[in-house]
């Protein structure tokens, strides 16, 4: 290869890598089957699949006058993990709890007035990650780039709908009247990474979990606004995140 051709190759390769970085995204998908009950919500008896809601299990109290609520109190979102997830380091636990709270808080703050405590016309949100699995980054890089190995990477996940290299997360949410404690809505959802080629944050251990948290946060903001919770002055209606949307 001559010097000129070699130089063109380097330039083209650089442009390709730059394009991949610019357009890279992390996508997640809903997992098949009903997620396990962690105990965080206490009562799961009324939760069921709802074709009008993307979450795995949903409950919305009939007759709620959502339009009277104009403030949201976000509890300190955190982890409520089973024993199998007890091997998380203190650093990872702090990182995941902060990821959930900060992402949700930042998204809700775009559209609603946030309160630090209970009050009239205030919704209290309780949210937790109840299952997390980090992506196996090194293996994922190999199996994403070499199609022949993708089958091997998913064999262990066929029964549970979880590819061995991707990250997964289960989240539970409950909306309450902050003064009466009446449950207004609740949901449980279960998501996994997609192993998308060059999937940005997917090459970090917790990239898929962050993508799931981002999806839930944007969907929660949209769902609250859709139900009729009043937006803060100057805020526009949030867009609905699609199931196939990359985050």
KESEKOL-690569 format. One record per residue: residue number from 1; residue in three letters; chain; x, y, z of N, C-alpha, C, CB in turn. Coordinates in steps of 0.2 Angstrom, whole numbers. Glycine has a CB too. Layout:
- NUM | Ala | A | X | Y | Z | X | Y | Z | X | Y | Z | X | Y | Z
...
***
This chain:
- 1 | Unk | A | 4 | -6 | 0 | 0 | 0 | 0 | 4 | 6 | 0 | -5 | 0 | 6
- 2 | Unk | A | 4 | 11 | -5 | 8 | 17 | -5 | 6 | 22 | 0 | 7 | 20 | -12
- 3 | Unk | A | 10 | 27 | 1 | 9 | 32 | 6 | 3 | 35 | 6 | 15 | 37 | 6
- 4 | Unk | A | 1 | 37 | -1 | -5 | 41 | -2 | -11 | 37 | 0 | -6 | 43 | -9
- 5 | Unk | A | -11 | 30 | -2 | -17 | 26 | -1 | -17 | 25 | 7 | -16 | 19 | -5
- 6 | Unk | A | -11 | 24 | 10 | -11 | 22 | 17 | -14 | 28 | 21 | -4 | 21 | 19
- 7 | Unk | A | -12 | 34 | 19 | -15 | 40 | 22 | -22 | 41 | 21 | -12 | 47 | 19
- 8 | Unk | A | -25 | 39 | 15 | -32 | 40 | 14 | -36 | 34 | 19 | -34 | 38 | 7
- 9 | Unk | A | -33 | 29 | 20 | -36 | 23 | 24 | -36 | 26 | 31 | -31 | 17 | 24
- 10 | Unk | A | -31 | 29 | 34 | -31 | 31 | 41 | -36 | 37 | 42 | -24 | 34 | 42
- 11 | Unk | A | -37 | 41 | 37 | -42 | 46 | 37 | -49 | 43 | 37 | -41 | 51 | 31
- 12 | Unk | A | -50 | 39 | 32 | -57 | 35 | 32 | -58 | 31 | 39 | -57 | 31 | 26
- 13 | Unk | A | -53 | 28 | 41 | -54 | 24 | 47 | -56 | 29 | 53 | -48 | 20 | 49
- 14 | Unk | A | -52 | 35 | 53 | -54 | 40 | 59 | -61 | 42 | 58 | -49 | 45 | 58
- 15 | Unk | A | -63 | 44 | 52 | -70 | 46 | 51 | -75 | 41 | 53 | -71 | 48 | 44
- 16 | Unk | A | -74 | 35 | 51 | -78 | 30 | 53 | -79 | 29 | 61 | -76 | 23 | 50
- 17 | Unk | A | -73 | 29 | 64 | -73 | 29 | 71 | -77 | 34 | 74 | -66 | 28 | 74
- 18 | Unk | A | -76 | 41 | 72 | -79 | 47 | 74 | -87 | 46 | 73 | -77 | 53 | 71
- 19 | Unk | A | -89 | 43 | 67 | -96 | 43 | 66 | -99 | 38 | 71 | -97 | 40 | 59
- 20 | Unk | A | -95 | 32 | 72 | -98 | 28 | 77 | -99 | 31 | 84 | -93 | 21 | 78
- 21 | Unk | A | -94 | 35 | 86 | -95 | 38 | 93 | -100 | 43 | 93 | -88 | 41 | 94
- 22 | Unk | A | -101 | 47 | 87 | -107 | 52 | 87 | -113 | 48 | 87 | -106 | 56 | 81
- 23 | Unk | A | -114 | 43 | 84 | -121 | 40 | 83 | -122 | 34 | 88 | -122 | 37 | 76
- 24 | Unk | A | -117 | 32 | 92 | -117 | 27 | 96 | -123 | 28 | 101 | -111 | 26 | 100
- 25 | Unk | A | -126 | 23 | 103 | -132 | 23 | 108 | -133 | 16 | 111 | -138 | 25 | 105
- 26 | Unk | A | -136 | 16 | 117 | -137 | 10 | 121 | -145 | 9 | 121 | -134 | 11 | 128
- 27 | Unk | A | -147 | 3 | 118 | -154 | 2 | 118 | -155 | -4 | 123 | -156 | 0 | 111
- 28 | Unk | A | -161 | -4 | 126 | -163 | -9 | 130 | -170 | -12 | 127 | -164 | -7 | 138
- 29 | Unk | A | -172 | -18 | 130 | -178 | -21 | 128 | -182 | -24 | 134 | -177 | -26 | 122
- 30 | Unk | A | -188 | -24 | 133 | -192 | -28 | 138 | -190 | -35 | 138 | -199 | -27 | 138
- 31 | Unk | A | -190 | -38 | 144 | -188 | -45 | 145 | -195 | -49 | 145 | -184 | -47 | 151
- 32 | Unk | A | -195 | -55 | 142 | -201 | -60 | 142 | -202 | -62 | 149 | -200 | -65 | 137
- 33 | Unk | A | -209 | -64 | 151 | -211 | -66 | 157 | -212 | -61 | 162 | -205 | -71 | 159
- 34 | Unk | A | -215 | -63 | 168 | -216 | -59 | 173 | -210 | -58 | 178 | -223 | -61 | 177
- 35 | Unk | A | -208 | -52 | 180 | -203 | -51 | 184 | -204 | -54 | 191 | -201 | -44 | 184
- 36 | Unk | A | -199 | -56 | 195 | -200 | -58 | 202 | -202 | -52 | 206 | -194 | -61 | 204
- 37 | Unk | A | -206 | -54 | 211 | -208 | -49 | 216 | -203 | -49 | 222 | -215 | -51 | 220
- 38 | Unk | A | -200 | -43 | 223 | -195 | -42 | 227 | -197 | -41 | 235 | -191 | -36 | 225
- 39 | Unk | A | -203 | -38 | 235 | -206 | -36 | 242 | -206 | -29 | 243 | -202 | -39 | 247
- 40 | Unk | A | -202 | -25 | 238 | -202 | -18 | 239 | -209 | -14 | 239 | -198 | -15 | 234
- 41 | Unk | A | -213 | -17 | 235 | -220 | -13 | 235 | -225 | -16 | 240 | -223 | -15 | 228
- 42 | Unk | A | -223 | -22 | 243 | -228 | -24 | 248 | -233 | -28 | 245 | -230 | -19 | 252
- 43 | Unk | A | -238 | -25 | 242 | -244 | -28 | 239 | -243 | -28 | 231 | -250 | -24 | 241
- 44 | Unk | A | -244 | -34 | 228 | -243 | -34 | 221 | -250 | -37 | 218 | -237 | -39 | 219
- 45 | Unk | A | -255 | -38 | 222 | -261 | -42 | 220 | -264 | -38 | 215 | -265 | -42 | 226
- 46 | Unk | A | -264 | -32 | 214 | -268 | -28 | 209 | -264 | -27 | 203 | -270 | -22 | 212
- 47 | Unk | A | -257 | -28 | 203 | -253 | -27 | 197 | -254 | -32 | 191 | -246 | -27 | 199
- 48 | Unk | A | -255 | -30 | 185 | -256 | -35 | 180 | -254 | -32 | 173 | -263 | -37 | 179
- 49 | Unk | A | -253 | -36 | 168 | -251 | -33 | 162 | -257 | -29 | 159 | -250 | -39 | 157
- 50 | Unk | A | -255 | -23 | 156 | -259 | -18 | 153 | -257 | -16 | 146 | -260 | -12 | 158
- 51 | Unk | A | -261 | -17 | 141 | -259 | -16 | 134 | -258 | -9 | 133 | -264 | -19 | 130
- 52 | Unk | A | -260 | -4 | 137 | -259 | 3 | 137 | -253 | 5 | 140 | -266 | 7 | 139
- 53 | Unk | A | -250 | 1 | 143 | -244 | 3 | 147 | -238 | -2 | 145 | -245 | 3 | 155
- 54 | Unk | A | -232 | 1 | 144 | -226 | -3 | 142 | -223 | -7 | 148 | -221 | 1 | 139
- 55 | Unk | A | -225 | -6 | 154 | -221 | -9 | 159 | -224 | -16 | 160 | -223 | -6 | 166
- 56 | Unk | A | -220 | -21 | 163 | -222 | -28 | 163 | -229 | -29 | 167 | -217 | -32 | 166
- 57 | Unk | A | -229 | -26 | 173 | -235 | -26 | 177 | -237 | -19 | 179 | -233 | -31 | 183
- 58 | Unk | A | -243 | -17 | 180 | -245 | -11 | 181 | -252 | -11 | 185 | -247 | -7 | 174
- 59 | Unk | A | -252 | -6 | 189 | -259 | -4 | 193 | -260 | 3 | 193 | -259 | -7 | 200
- 60 | Unk | A | -266 | 6 | 191 | -268 | 13 | 191 | -275 | 13 | 194 | -268 | 16 | 184
- 61 | Unk | A | -275 | 16 | 200 | -281 | 17 | 204 | -287 | 20 | 200 | -280 | 21 | 210
- 62 | Unk | A | -292 | 17 | 199 | -298 | 21 | 195 | -300 | 27 | 199 | -304 | 16 | 194
- 63 | Unk | A | -302 | 32 | 195 | -305 | 38 | 198 | -301 | 43 | 201 | -310 | 36 | 203
- 64 | Unk | A | -294 | 42 | 200 | -289 | 47 | 203 | -290 | 54 | 199 | -282 | 44 | 203
- 65 | Unk | A | -290 | 59 | 203 | -291 | 66 | 200 | -283 | 68 | 199 | -295 | 71 | 204
- 66 | Unk | A | -280 | 66 | 194 | -273 | 67 | 193 | -272 | 75 | 192 | -270 | 64 | 187
- 67 | Unk | A | -276 | 78 | 189 | -275 | 85 | 187 | -275 | 90 | 194 | -281 | 88 | 183
- 68 | Unk | A | -277 | 87 | 199 | -276 | 91 | 205 | -269 | 91 | 208 | -281 | 89 | 211
- 69 | Unk | A | -265 | 86 | 206 | -258 | 86 | 208 | -253 | 90 | 204 | -255 | 78 | 208
- 70 | Unk | A | -249 | 94 | 208 | -245 | 99 | 204 | -238 | 99 | 207 | -248 | 106 | 205
- 71 | Unk | A | -236 | 94 | 211 | -230 | 94 | 214 | -228 | 86 | 215 | -229 | 98 | 221
- 72 | Unk | A | -222 | 85 | 215 | -219 | 78 | 215 | -214 | 78 | 221 | -217 | 75 | 209
- 73 | Unk | A | -215 | 73 | 225 | -210 | 72 | 231 | -206 | 65 | 229 | -213 | 71 | 238
- 74 | Unk | A | -200 | 65 | 227 | -196 | 59 | 225 | -192 | 57 | 231 | -191 | 61 | 219
- 75 | Unk | A | -194 | 51 | 234 | -191 | 48 | 239 | -183 | 46 | 237 | -194 | 42 | 242
- 76 | Unk | A | -179 | 45 | 242 | -172 | 44 | 240 | -172 | 37 | 237 | -168 | 44 | 247
- 77 | Unk | A | -172 | 37 | 230 | -173 | 30 | 227 | -166 | 26 | 228 | -173 | 32 | 219
- 78 | Unk | A | -167 | 20 | 228 | -161 | 16 | 230 | -162 | 9 | 228 | -160 | 16 | 237
- 79 | Unk | A | -158 | 4 | 231 | -158 | -3 | 229 | -162 | -7 | 234 | -151 | -5 | 229
- 80 | Unk | A | -166 | -12 | 232 | -169 | -17 | 236 | -168 | -24 | 233 | -177 | -15 | 236
- 81 | Unk | A | -162 | -26 | 234 | -160 | -32 | 230 | -160 | -39 | 234 | -153 | -31 | 228
- 82 | Unk | A | -161 | -44 | 230 | -162 | -51 | 233 | -155 | -53 | 235 | -165 | -56 | 228
- 83 | Unk | A | -154 | -58 | 239 | -148 | -61 | 241 | -143 | -62 | 235 | -149 | -67 | 245
- 84 | Unk | A | -145 | -64 | 230 | -141 | -66 | 224 | -137 | -60 | 222 | -145 | -69 | 218
- 85 | Unk | A | -140 | -54 | 223 | -136 | -48 | 221 | -132 | -45 | 227 | -142 | -42 | 219
- 86 | Unk | A | -131 | -48 | 232 | -128 | -46 | 238 | -120 | -45 | 237 | -129 | -50 | 244
- 87 | Unk | A | -118 | -47 | 231 | -110 | -47 | 230 | -108 | -40 | 227 | -108 | -53 | 225
- 88 | Unk | A | -113 | -36 | 226 | -111 | -29 | 224 | -106 | -26 | 229 | -117 | -25 | 223
- 89 | Unk | A | -101 | -23 | 226 | -97 | -19 | 231 | -100 | -13 | 233 | -90 | -17 | 227
- 90 | Unk | A | -98 | -10 | 239 | -101 | -4 | 242 | -101 | 2 | 236 | -98 | -1 | 248
- 91 | Unk | A | -95 | 2 | 232 | -95 | 7 | 227 | -100 | 6 | 222 | -88 | 7 | 224
- 92 | Unk | A | -101 | 0 | 220 | -106 | -1 | 215 | -113 | 0 | 217 | -106 | -8 | 212
- 93 | Unk | A | -115 | -1 | 224 | -121 | 0 | 227 | -122 | 8 | 227 | -121 | -3 | 234
- 94 | Unk | A | -117 | 11 | 229 | -118 | 19 | 229 | -119 | 22 | 222 | -112 | 22 | 232
- 95 | Unk | A | -115 | 19 | 217 | -116 | 21 | 210 | -123 | 20 | 207 | -110 | 18 | 206
- 96 | Unk | A | -125 | 14 | 208 | -132 | 12 | 206 | -138 | 16 | 209 | -133 | 5 | 207
- 97 | Unk | A | -137 | 17 | 216 | -142 | 21 | 219 | -142 | 28 | 217 | -141 | 21 | 227
- 98 | Unk | A | -136 | 31 | 216 | -136 | 38 | 213 | -138 | 38 | 206 | -128 | 40 | 214
- 99 | Unk | A | -136 | 33 | 202 | -138 | 33 | 195 | -146 | 33 | 195 | -136 | 27 | 192
- 100 | Unk | A | -150 | 29 | 199 | -157 | 29 | 199 | -160 | 36 | 201 | -159 | 24 | 203
- 101 | Unk | A | -158 | 38 | 207 | -160 | 44 | 209 | -159 | 51 | 205 | -158 | 46 | 216
- 102 | Unk | A | -153 | 51 | 203 | -151 | 57 | 199 | -154 | 57 | 192 | -143 | 57 | 198
- 103 | Unk | A | -154 | 52 | 189 | -157 | 51 | 182 | -165 | 53 | 183 | -156 | 45 | 179
- 104 | Unk | A | -168 | 50 | 187 | -175 | 51 | 188 | -177 | 58 | 190 | -178 | 46 | 193
- 105 | Unk | A | -173 | 61 | 195 | -174 | 68 | 197 | -173 | 73 | 192 | -169 | 69 | 203
- 106 | Unk | A | -167 | 72 | 188 | -166 | 77 | 183 | -171 | 77 | 177 | -159 | 75 | 179
- 107 | Unk | A | -174 | 71 | 176 | -179 | 70 | 171 | -186 | 73 | 173 | -180 | 63 | 169
- 108 | Unk | A | -188 | 72 | 179 | -194 | 74 | 182 | -194 | 82 | 183 | -196 | 71 | 189
- 109 | Unk | A | -188 | 84 | 184 | -187 | 92 | 186 | -188 | 96 | 179 | -180 | 93 | 189
- 110 | Unk | A | -187 | 92 | 173 | -189 | 96 | 167 | -196 | 98 | 166 | -186 | 92 | 161
- 111 | Unk | A | -200 | 94 | 170 | -208 | 95 | 168 | -212 | 97 | 174 | -210 | 89 | 165
- 112 | Unk | A | -210 | 95 | 180 | -214 | 95 | 186 | -210 | 99 | 192 | -216 | 89 | 189
- 113 | Unk | A | -214 | 102 | 196 | -211 | 105 | 202 | -210 | 100 | 207 | -216 | 110 | 205
- 114 | Unk | A | -204 | 99 | 209 | -202 | 94 | 214 | -202 | 97 | 221 | -194 | 92 | 212
- 115 | Unk | A | -204 | 93 | 226 | -204 | 95 | 233 | -200 | 91 | 237 | -212 | 94 | 236
- 116 | Unk | A | -198 | 93 | 243 | -193 | 90 | 247 | -197 | 86 | 252 | -188 | 94 | 251
- 117 | Unk | A | -203 | 87 | 253 | -207 | 83 | 258 | -215 | 83 | 256 | -207 | 86 | 265
- 118 | Unk | A | -219 | 79 | 260 | -226 | 79 | 259 | -229 | 86 | 259 | -229 | 74 | 263
- 119 | Unk | A | -235 | 86 | 256 | -239 | 92 | 256 | -245 | 91 | 252 | -235 | 98 | 253
- 120 | Unk | A | -250 | 96 | 252 | -256 | 95 | 248 | -255 | 95 | 240 | -261 | 101 | 250
- 121 | Unk | A | -259 | 91 | 237 | -258 | 90 | 230 | -251 | 88 | 227 | -260 | 97 | 226
- 122 | Unk | A | -248 | 84 | 231 | -241 | 81 | 230 | -241 | 74 | 230 | -237 | 84 | 236
- 123 | Unk | A | -238 | 71 | 224 | -237 | 64 | 223 | -231 | 62 | 226 | -238 | 62 | 216
- 124 | Unk | A | -231 | 57 | 230 | -225 | 54 | 233 | -223 | 48 | 229 | -225 | 52 | 240
- 125 | Unk | A | -217 | 48 | 226 | -214 | 43 | 222 | -209 | 38 | 226 | -211 | 45 | 215
- 126 | Unk | A | -210 | 32 | 226 | -205 | 27 | 229 | -203 | 23 | 223 | -209 | 23 | 234
- 127 | Unk | A | -196 | 23 | 222 | -193 | 19 | 217 | -187 | 15 | 219 | -191 | 24 | 211
- 128 | Unk | A | -186 | 9 | 216 | -180 | 5 | 218 | -178 | 1 | 212 | -182 | 1 | 224
- 129 | Unk | A | -172 | -1 | 212 | -169 | -6 | 208 | -170 | -12 | 212 | -162 | -5 | 205
- 130 | Unk | A | -173 | -17 | 209 | -174 | -24 | 213 | -170 | -29 | 211 | -181 | -25 | 214
- 131 | Unk | A | -167 | -28 | 205 | -162 | -33 | 202 | -158 | -30 | 197 | -166 | -39 | 198
- 132 | Unk | A | -151 | -31 | 198 | -146 | -28 | 193 | -141 | -34 | 191 | -143 | -22 | 196
- 133 | Unk | A | -139 | -33 | 185 | -133 | -38 | 182 | -129 | -33 | 178 | -136 | -44 | 179
- 134 | Unk | A | -123 | -33 | 179 | -119 | -29 | 175 | -117 | -33 | 169 | -112 | -27 | 178
- 135 | Unk | A | -115 | -29 | 163 | -113 | -32 | 157 | -106 | -35 | 158 | -114 | -28 | 151
- 136 | Unk | A | -105 | -41 | 155 | -98 | -44 | 154 | -95 | -41 | 148 | -98 | -52 | 154
- 137 | Unk | A | -91 | -35 | 150 | -89 | -31 | 144 | -84 | -34 | 140 | -86 | -25 | 147
- 138 | Unk | A | -79 | -37 | 142 | -74 | -40 | 137 | -77 | -45 | 133 | -68 | -43 | 141
- 139 | Unk | A | -81 | -50 | 136 | -85 | -55 | 132 | -89 | -52 | 127 | -88 | -60 | 136
- 140 | Unk | A | -93 | -46 | 129 | -97 | -43 | 125 | -94 | -40 | 118 | -101 | -38 | 128
- 141 | Unk | A | -88 | -37 | 119 | -85 | -34 | 114 | -83 | -40 | 108 | -78 | -31 | 116
- 142 | Unk | A | -81 | -45 | 110 | -79 | -51 | 106 | -86 | -53 | 102 | -76 | -57 | 109
- 143 | Unk | A | -91 | -55 | 106 | -97 | -58 | 103 | -101 | -53 | 99 | -101 | -61 | 109
- 144 | Unk | A | -100 | -47 | 100 | -104 | -42 | 96 | -100 | -41 | 89 | -104 | -35 | 100
- 145 | Unk | A | -94 | -41 | 89 | -90 | -40 | 83 | -90 | -47 | 79 | -83 | -38 | 85
- 146 | Unk | A | -90 | -53 | 82 | -89 | -59 | 78 | -96 | -62 | 78 | -84 | -63 | 81
- 147 | Unk | A | -100 | -62 | 73 | -107 | -65 | 73 | -107 | -72 | 75 | -110 | -64 | 66
- 148 | Unk | A | -102 | -76 | 73 | -102 | -83 | 74 | -102 | -85 | 81 | -96 | -86 | 71
- 149 | Unk | A | -100 | -80 | 85 | -99 | -82 | 93 | -106 | -80 | 96 | -93 | -79 | 96
- 150 | Unk | A | -110 | -76 | 93 | -116 | -73 | 96 | -120 | -79 | 99 | -120 | -69 | 92
- 151 | Unk | A | -121 | -85 | 95 | -125 | -90 | 98 | -122 | -93 | 104 | -125 | -96 | 92
- 152 | Unk | A | -116 | -93 | 105 | -113 | -96 | 111 | -114 | -91 | 117 | -105 | -97 | 110
- 153 | Unk | A | -115 | -85 | 115 | -116 | -80 | 121 | -123 | -80 | 123 | -114 | -73 | 119
- 154 | Unk | A | -128 | -82 | 119 | -134 | -82 | 121 | -137 | -89 | 124 | -139 | -80 | 116
- 155 | Unk | A | -133 | -94 | 123 | -136 | -101 | 125 | -138 | -101 | 132 | -130 | -106 | 124
- 156 | Unk | A | -134 | -98 | 137 | -136 | -98 | 144 | -142 | -94 | 145 | -130 | -96 | 148
- 157 | Unk | A | -144 | -89 | 141 | -149 | -85 | 142 | -156 | -87 | 139 | -147 | -78 | 140
- 158 | Unk | A | -156 | -92 | 135 | -162 | -94 | 131 | -168 | -95 | 136 | -161 | -100 | 127
- 159 | Unk | A | -167 | -98 | 142 | -172 | -100 | 146 | -175 | -94 | 150 | -170 | -105 | 151
- 160 | Unk | A | -170 | -89 | 151 | -172 | -83 | 155 | -173 | -77 | 151 | -167 | -82 | 161
- 161 | Unk | A | -172 | -77 | 145 | -172 | -72 | 140 | -167 | -67 | 142 | -179 | -68 | 141
- 162 | Unk | A | -161 | -69 | 144 | -155 | -65 | 146 | -149 | -67 | 143 | -155 | -64 | 154
- 163 | Unk | A | -146 | -64 | 138 | -140 | -65 | 135 | -134 | -65 | 140 | -138 | -61 | 129
- 164 | Unk | A | -130 | -69 | 140 | -125 | -70 | 146 | -120 | -63 | 146 | -120 | -75 | 145
- 165 | Unk | A | -120 | -59 | 141 | -115 | -54 | 141 | -118 | -47 | 142 | -111 | -53 | 134
- 166 | Unk | A | -125 | -47 | 142 | -128 | -40 | 143 | -130 | -39 | 150 | -135 | -40 | 138
- 167 | Unk | A | -131 | -33 | 151 | -134 | -31 | 158 | -141 | -31 | 158 | -131 | -24 | 160
- 168 | Unk | A | -144 | -32 | 164 | -151 | -32 | 165 | -153 | -28 | 172 | -154 | -39 | 166
- 169 | Unk | A | -159 | -26 | 172 | -161 | -22 | 178 | -169 | -23 | 179 | -160 | -15 | 177
- 170 | Unk | A | -171 | -24 | 185 | -178 | -24 | 186 | -180 | -18 | 191 | -180 | -30 | 190
- 171 | Unk | A | -185 | -14 | 189 | -187 | -8 | 193 | -194 | -8 | 196 | -185 | -2 | 189
- 172 | Unk | A | -195 | -6 | 202 | -202 | -5 | 204 | -203 | 2 | 206 | -203 | -10 | 210
- 173 | Unk | A | -210 | 4 | 205 | -212 | 11 | 206 | -218 | 11 | 210 | -212 | 15 | 200
- 174 | Unk | A | -219 | 16 | 214 | -226 | 17 | 217 | -227 | 24 | 218 | -226 | 13 | 224
- 175 | Unk | A | -233 | 26 | 216 | -235 | 33 | 217 | -241 | 34 | 222 | -238 | 36 | 210
- 176 | Unk | A | -240 | 38 | 227 | -244 | 38 | 233 | -246 | 46 | 234 | -241 | 36 | 239
- 177 | Unk | A | -252 | 46 | 236 | -254 | 53 | 239 | -250 | 54 | 245 | -262 | 54 | 241
- 178 | Unk | A | -246 | 60 | 245 | -241 | 61 | 250 | -244 | 62 | 257 | -237 | 67 | 248
- 179 | Unk | A | -250 | 64 | 257 | -253 | 65 | 264 | -257 | 59 | 266 | -258 | 71 | 263
- 180 | Unk | A | -261 | 56 | 262 | -265 | 51 | 264 | -262 | 44 | 264 | -272 | 51 | 260
- 181 | Unk | A | -257 | 43 | 259 | -253 | 37 | 258 | -257 | 33 | 254 | -252 | 34 | 265
- 182 | Unk | A | -263 | 35 | 251 | -266 | 31 | 246 | -262 | 29 | 240 | -273 | 34 | 244
- 183 | Unk | A | -262 | 23 | 238 | -259 | 21 | 232 | -262 | 23 | 226 | -257 | 13 | 231
- 184 | Unk | A | -259 | 27 | 221 | -262 | 30 | 215 | -260 | 25 | 209 | -260 | 37 | 214
- 185 | Unk | A | -254 | 23 | 209 | -252 | 19 | 204 | -246 | 15 | 206 | -250 | 23 | 197
- 186 | Unk | A | -244 | 9 | 203 | -238 | 5 | 204 | -236 | 2 | 198 | -239 | 0 | 210
- 187 | Unk | A | -230 | 0 | 197 | -227 | -3 | 191 | -221 | -7 | 193 | -226 | 1 | 185
- 188 | Unk | A | -220 | -13 | 189 | -214 | -17 | 189 | -212 | -18 | 182 | -215 | -23 | 193
- 189 | Unk | A | -205 | -17 | 181 | -203 | -18 | 174 | -196 | -21 | 174 | -203 | -11 | 170
- 190 | Unk | A | -195 | -25 | 169 | -189 | -29 | 168 | -186 | -28 | 161 | -190 | -36 | 169
- 191 | Unk | A | -179 | -25 | 161 | -176 | -24 | 155 | -169 | -27 | 154 | -176 | -16 | 153
- 192 | Unk | A | -167 | -28 | 148 | -161 | -30 | 146 | -157 | -27 | 141 | -161 | -38 | 145
- 193 | Unk | A | -151 | -27 | 140 | -147 | -24 | 135 | -149 | -28 | 128 | -140 | -23 | 136
- 194 | Unk | A | -147 | -25 | 123 | -149 | -28 | 116 | -143 | -30 | 112 | -152 | -23 | 112
- 195 | Unk | A | -137 | -29 | 115 | -130 | -31 | 112 | -130 | -28 | 105 | -130 | -39 | 111
- 196 | Unk | A | -132 | -21 | 105 | -132 | -18 | 98 | -125 | -16 | 97 | -136 | -11 | 99
- 197 | Unk | A | -123 | -17 | 90 | -116 | -16 | 88 | -114 | -9 | 90 | -115 | -17 | 81
- 198 | Unk | A | -108 | -8 | 93 | -105 | -2 | 95 | -110 | 2 | 99 | -102 | 2 | 89
- 199 | Unk | A | -112 | -1 | 104 | -118 | 2 | 108 | -116 | 7 | 114 | -122 | -3 | 111
- 200 | Unk | A | -111 | 11 | 112 | -109 | 17 | 117 | -108 | 14 | 124 | -115 | 22 | 117
- 201 | Unk | A | -112 | 16 | 128 | -111 | 15 | 135 | -112 | 7 | 137 | -116 | 18 | 139
- 202 | Unk | A | -114 | 3 | 132 | -114 | -4 | 133 | -108 | -7 | 134 | -117 | -7 | 127
- 203 | Unk | A | -102 | -4 | 133 | -96 | -6 | 134 | -93 | -5 | 141 | -91 | -4 | 129
- 204 | Unk | A | -97 | -2 | 145 | -96 | -1 | 152 | -100 | -6 | 156 | -97 | 6 | 155
- 205 | Unk | A | -98 | -8 | 162 | -102 | -13 | 166 | -109 | -12 | 167 | -98 | -15 | 172
- 206 | Unk | A | -110 | -6 | 169 | -117 | -4 | 171 | -121 | 0 | 165 | -117 | 0 | 177
- 207 | Unk | A | -118 | 0 | 159 | -121 | 4 | 153 | -128 | 2 | 152 | -117 | 3 | 147
- 208 | Unk | A | -130 | -4 | 152 | -137 | -7 | 151 | -141 | -5 | 156 | -137 | -14 | 149
- 209 | Unk | A | -139 | -5 | 162 | -143 | -3 | 168 | -145 | 5 | 168 | -140 | -5 | 175
- 210 | Unk | A | -140 | 9 | 166 | -141 | 16 | 165 | -146 | 17 | 159 | -134 | 19 | 163
- 211 | Unk | A | -145 | 13 | 154 | -150 | 14 | 148 | -157 | 12 | 151 | -148 | 10 | 143
- 212 | Unk | A | -158 | 7 | 155 | -164 | 5 | 157 | -167 | 11 | 162 | -164 | -1 | 161
- 213 | Unk | A | -163 | 13 | 166 | -165 | 19 | 171 | -167 | 25 | 167 | -159 | 20 | 176
- 214 | Unk | A | -163 | 26 | 162 | -165 | 32 | 158 | -172 | 31 | 154 | -160 | 33 | 152
- 215 | Unk | A | -173 | 25 | 152 | -179 | 24 | 148 | -185 | 24 | 154 | -179 | 16 | 146
- 216 | Unk | A | -184 | 21 | 160 | -190 | 22 | 165 | -191 | 29 | 167 | -188 | 18 | 171
- 217 | Unk | A | -186 | 33 | 167 | -186 | 40 | 169 | -190 | 44 | 164 | -180 | 43 | 171
- 218 | Unk | A | -189 | 43 | 158 | -192 | 47 | 153 | -199 | 44 | 152 | -188 | 46 | 146
- 219 | Unk | A | -200 | 38 | 153 | -207 | 35 | 152 | -211 | 37 | 158 | -207 | 28 | 152
- 220 | Unk | A | -208 | 38 | 164 | -212 | 40 | 170 | -214 | 47 | 169 | -208 | 39 | 176
- 221 | Unk | A | -210 | 51 | 167 | -212 | 58 | 166 | -217 | 59 | 161 | -206 | 62 | 163
- 222 | Unk | A | -217 | 55 | 155 | -222 | 55 | 150 | -229 | 53 | 153 | -220 | 51 | 144
- 223 | Unk | A | -228 | 47 | 157 | -234 | 44 | 159 | -238 | 49 | 164 | -233 | 37 | 163
- 224 | Unk | A | -234 | 52 | 169 | -237 | 57 | 174 | -241 | 62 | 170 | -232 | 59 | 179
- 225 | Unk | A | -237 | 65 | 165 | -240 | 71 | 161 | -246 | 68 | 157 | -235 | 74 | 156
- 226 | Unk | A | -246 | 62 | 155 | -252 | 59 | 151 | -258 | 58 | 155 | -250 | 53 | 148
- 227 | Unk | A | -257 | 56 | 162 | -262 | 55 | 166 | -265 | 62 | 168 | -260 | 52 | 172
- 228 | Unk | A | -262 | 68 | 167 | -265 | 74 | 169 | -261 | 78 | 174 | -272 | 73 | 170
- 229 | Unk | A | -256 | 75 | 177 | -252 | 79 | 182 | -250 | 85 | 179 | -246 | 75 | 185
- 230 | Unk | A | -251 | 91 | 183 | -249 | 98 | 180 | -242 | 99 | 179 | -252 | 103 | 185
- 231 | Unk | A | -240 | 101 | 173 | -233 | 103 | 172 | -231 | 110 | 175 | -232 | 103 | 164
- 232 | Unk | A | -225 | 111 | 176 | -223 | 117 | 179 | -223 | 122 | 174 | -216 | 116 | 182
- 233 | Unk | A | -224 | 129 | 176 | -224 | 134 | 171 | -218 | 134 | 166 | -224 | 141 | 175
- 234 | Unk | A | -220 | 134 | 160 | -215 | 134 | 154 | -213 | 128 | 152 | -209 | 138 | 157
- 235 | Unk | A | -215 | 122 | 155 | -213 | 116 | 153 | -218 | 113 | 147 | -213 | 111 | 158
- 236 | Unk | A | -215 | 110 | 142 | -219 | 107 | 137 | -221 | 99 | 138 | -216 | 108 | 130
- 237 | Unk | A | -226 | 97 | 135 | -227 | 90 | 136 | -221 | 85 | 134 | -233 | 88 | 132
- 238 | Unk | A | -219 | 81 | 138 | -214 | 76 | 137 | -216 | 71 | 131 | -211 | 72 | 143
- 239 | Unk | A | -211 | 69 | 127 | -212 | 64 | 122 | -212 | 57 | 125 | -206 | 65 | 116
- 240 | Unk | A | -216 | 53 | 122 | -216 | 46 | 124 | -210 | 42 | 121 | -223 | 43 | 121
- 241 | Unk | A | -207 | 39 | 126 | -201 | 35 | 124 | -204 | 28 | 121 | -196 | 33 | 129
- 242 | Unk | A | -202 | 27 | 115 | -204 | 21 | 111 | -200 | 14 | 114 | -203 | 21 | 104
- 243 | Unk | A | -204 | 9 | 113 | -201 | 2 | 116 | -194 | 1 | 112 | -205 | -4 | 114
- 244 | Unk | A | -193 | 3 | 106 | -187 | 2 | 102 | -182 | 8 | 103 | -189 | 0 | 95
- 245 | Unk | A | -184 | 13 | 107 | -180 | 19 | 107 | -173 | 17 | 110 | -183 | 24 | 111
- 246 | Unk | A | -168 | 20 | 107 | -161 | 19 | 110 | -160 | 25 | 114 | -156 | 19 | 104
- 247 | Unk | A | -157 | 23 | 120 | -156 | 28 | 125 | -149 | 30 | 127 | -160 | 26 | 132
***
